[in-house]
Every structure is written in C-alpha cells, then in structure tokens.
C-alpha cells in the first residue's frame, strides 16, 4: 500500500480544516440564534452555570486547539524526496535490517561522500 503524497496530505489537511471551520461557524450561528430566543434572566443563569463548571473552558481557549496542527515540528534540515533506480540486490541488502533502511542508506551515502552530519 502506498502513502499519499505530501501535497495530497496537505490538501486533505486543508479540506479537513475547512470542514472544521464550517462546522464551528455553523455551531456559533445556531448558538447566537438560540441566545436571541431566551430571556435576560435565562442568559444570566446559563452564563453563571457555564463559568462555574470546571469542565467547561472558555471558547477562546479552545480556538487554538481546534486549529492546531498535529505531527512533528518542521525540521531545520528537511530531507529532499528523490526517485532513484537502484539494483535490486542493493535494495534487498538495505531492507534486510528492517525498518529504517532509508535512514541507513542516507547515512551510508553521507559516509561514502565524506559528508558530516
């Protein structure tokens, strides 16, 4: 099974964020409409109850959480994606040691080329 390309994942992330933004906007609209239909006393009672609830953080504190992106922080020295054609026995030997074979191949190339990390 192949992994989606980075641009595809970024596009999927952007469309997911757009979907979440639309849902948040709709929820805010519904909340505003609901608030217009209640009395001042009901609004005050709801606000007091919400502020007293320790499990109910203010909406402002959730905004950053909703928009936060997961995953690793960006590397200072990102890798470059390349496509190479290698002899099958070379690839087989690299893969013999299991996961991380691409990292080991990179280290082997760095050593062969006399590059320091």
TAZI-V252325 format. One record per helix or strand. SS is the DSSP state (~ for helix, > for strand). FROM is the first residue (numbers start at 1). LEN is the number of residues. Records with the same first field share a line. If there is no record, write none. Layout:
BEGIN
SS->FROM-LEN, FROM-LEN
END
This chain:
BEGIN
~->6-31, 40-13, 59-9, 88-9, 101-13
END
